[in-house]
């Protein structure tokens, strides 16, 4: 089973980010307290209490102190059995790995609790880092992986952003070269999307930022796939690349319909039949947990919802979407139900069927959402 | 007969007519407090919400004055230019009118034209200055206007506030004192003027009438003179809050008639009721067939809902005699109806009623007026849809309807109103200062130009001050052309429009630009072209979509993303396809928003 913990604090706000976080760090102690209470209250949410993966996301989990990490893990161990080979990932920012001016070297505490680091490098290009308001420099982006290795982390992943509407493809090609040179086992790479409520969203509406062009983004996506495939990575999900056997086990659970428990403000959980998500507000989250209440909204999944969720997530992966599973979820022969659309998508060269498994073709990957939606089961079908 | 008073209220929208009517009903105890509901006479939800009266109603009150009891028939009138014929018939049924003017707003265009109508029907006018309790009231200035307009004495103007109940008794006394009793021959042949009808789903159409001569008895065999149809007066009576059946409705009085009529079309406002035995030789003057002025296609959003739409239209027509329609097919929109409306408000009301009362969402196509086309062969064709326009080579001339538009505004907005009207091909005919800062402007304008968001624009540029009234003045020759829109070379019939040649280029350009915003990108490029005949006058391009995939899909993204895609897919299902291009329904409405 899989456990996600959301650490909703950042030192500064990145201009593209629409995840839930706050730059007010004062309630951190109270929040950690609330996280631990939530873990205790929801220990029976998952079908078993054996954890195969734990993931600290954010926000910025690398802001957690030794004592806070200790408190959280003490709570996890009290309520769950953590598998010996569990994958325990912690998201970290390059600046937290490189700078040790404030207090003891952070690597020690990360190494003590986590065995996998996910480093938010995003770019090696200084102007892009500044545009996105990242806290680290280009030099830190390049040196942080070395620091992590020195501290004993081999299982590393880095995040990269492409499609930044400032400059040409050369910047992205150079970024890719630098990333490949770091020789990490796993890379996640996302096309920049401008979300409402972010600084970029605001700039876009005021005309201070050019809208990212989808042709530009598509070209950079193709550059990404080409470069990483040539360097020996496999694209096992639209935005995720790994050396053989180094796929992210935690994130893969989301695409394989495995139950997961999400703890913390804005965290989502899934138990096979329903999804639920906590309130995205630190103060209200803390207040609820102080009263022993979980501030969550539950969404029961209909048959159609389950089919659509499965299509949406599985088609993005190399494992693909299993027709037998689809038919079970839909309660009717899926191929017969969607024959017309399936044939059109095969003909268009976006989708392929192999051994009762639907997979996107290379061309289809750029239209993954369209393909999934075309196959969706609608309540009024 | 000497104890009957028939009157109506002339007022602009928002000047408080319905509220004052409520106070009159309360004061005369026609309605008990417990039945009181704001704006009692507006019984369509739509009317109450918009605060306007769409359909007129009548109600009877008793009022005792100086020891004598009088019967007062209040004939309520609609307050919009689309319904001016109904207003004229209501006025013809009265001997007097309350002229209600908002003390903070002054007299508006609609009020003036209705007032003139009342005066030319020799109605006695009782001027009432309403809303005198409002902080923004300017009683002296507005009284100046009223005195100028009516030639009345200042002290004849009654101060009132419908909201506060001020002046209600003065008004009732004035109705009895100043308005004459009806004249007419009670022993003559029956002549009753139909001025309204309403639909009752159990009993059919209720006809509302005013007896001008003679009397009508329950059980009489009667005849409507314009339609020639004969009926049996199953039930007659007077209208209180509820219907009160009677054996006879006498000369001069107002009443209702139920005779099993199923279709509103058979009951024409302005028609005369007489008896089959000893019928009247002459109908009451002033009957006109109501003519639709604005035409548009109405299509179901879901193509398979055509039959449901037909049923809804049929039901709507039961109590909206002014609505006319016939089936129509469009290559882009499928099966639908070509509808004729009295005006733009009427069109909006039909659309909204379809939505509210029948749960039907519809696509309405570019509204058009009715053109008269003289062909080279000498035939005259009526054209009220672009698809009916003959090939340019066979057209000799085209005539379009013109109106006299009367606009009343604050003088500071004259400049912007002039440029709006001139942009709409209007010609200023007259300009009169009503007071130092209120002006009446008269324009000669093509009706076709008023059909496209003229009223909204007028309101916007005058910050809501300007008011508009218009009347049809006749057809005139114009150089009109049919403008077509093509998507990837395929003509989209539902986007065609008939426009003036001088405006065709600008129109085509703006429409192409608007469509570029509204058409979703597809995997191929879409060429949007505007054309007159074979000649392309504007072009825009929707670029091909190069990717459709969101970067992240983790635990917290799945629900939101699924819902987003499901919503998009639902929207897509509602789109229409022309050639290989998908067109969202907003695109068909875009034409209304481009000027």
HADDOCK unambig.tbl for C-alpha pairs under 7 A between the chains (distance, minus, plus):
assign (segid A and resid 190 and name CA) (segid B and resid 551 and name CA) 5.13 0.50 0.50
assign (segid A and resid 190 and name CA) (segid B and resid 552 and name CA) 6.95 0.50 0.50
assign (segid A and resid 191 and name CA) (segid B and resid 551 and name CA) 5.62 0.50 0.50
assign (segid A and resid 214 and name CA) (segid B and resid 546 and name CA) 5.85 0.50 0.50
assign (segid A and resid 214 and name CA) (segid B and resid 547 and name CA) 6.15 0.50 0.50
assign (segid A and resid 215 and name CA) (segid B and resid 546 and name CA) 5.27 0.50 0.50
assign (segid A and resid 218 and name CA) (segid B and resid 546 and name CA) 6.32 0.50 0.50
assign (segid A and resid 218 and name CA) (segid B and resid 547 and name CA) 6.11 0.50 0.50
assign (segid A and resid 239 and name CA) (segid B and resid 551 and name CA) 6.38 0.50 0.50
assign (segid A and resid 251 and name CA) (segid B and resid 554 and name CA) 6.77 0.50 0.50
assign (segid A and resid 254 and name CA) (segid B and resid 554 and name CA) 6.09 0.50 0.50
assign (segid A and resid 254 and name CA) (segid B and resid 555 and name CA) 5.58 0.50 0.50
assign (segid A and resid 267 and name CA) (segid B and resid 556 and name CA) 6.58 0.50 0.50
assign (segid A and resid 268 and name CA) (segid B and resid 555 and name CA) 6.18 0.50 0.50
assign (segid A and resid 268 and name CA) (segid B and resid 556 and name CA) 5.13 0.50 0.50
assign (segid A and resid 308 and name CA) (segid B and resid 562 and name CA) 6.91 0.50 0.50
assign (segid A and resid 309 and name CA) (segid B and resid 558 and name CA) 6.82 0.50 0.50
assign (segid A and resid 309 and name CA) (segid B and resid 562 and name CA) 6.52 0.50 0.50
assign (segid A and resid 366 and name CA) (segid B and resid 547 and name CA) 4.82 0.50 0.50
assign (segid A and resid 366 and name CA) (segid B and resid 548 and name CA) 5.95 0.50 0.50
assign (segid A and resid 366 and name CA) (segid B and resid 549 and name CA) 5.90 0.50 0.50
assign (segid A and resid 367 and name CA) (segid B and resid 547 and name CA) 5.36 0.50 0.50
assign (segid A and resid 367 and name CA) (segid B and resid 548 and name CA) 4.40 0.50 0.50
assign (segid A and resid 367 and name CA) (segid B and resid 549 and name CA) 5.38 0.50 0.50
assign (segid A and resid 368 and name CA) (segid B and resid 548 and name CA) 6.50 0.50 0.50
assign (segid A and resid 368 and name CA) (segid B and resid 549 and name CA) 5.23 0.50 0.50
assign (segid A and resid 369 and name CA) (segid B and resid 548 and name CA) 5.83 0.50 0.50
assign (segid A and resid 369 and name CA) (segid B and resid 549 and name CA) 4.88 0.50 0.50
assign (segid A and resid 370 and name CA) (segid B and resid 548 and name CA) 6.05 0.50 0.50
assign (segid A and resid 373 and name CA) (segid B and resid 565 and name CA) 5.95 0.50 0.50
assign (segid A and resid 373 and name CA) (segid B and resid 566 and name CA) 6.82 0.50 0.50
assign (segid A and resid 373 and name CA) (segid B and resid 569 and name CA) 6.60 0.50 0.50
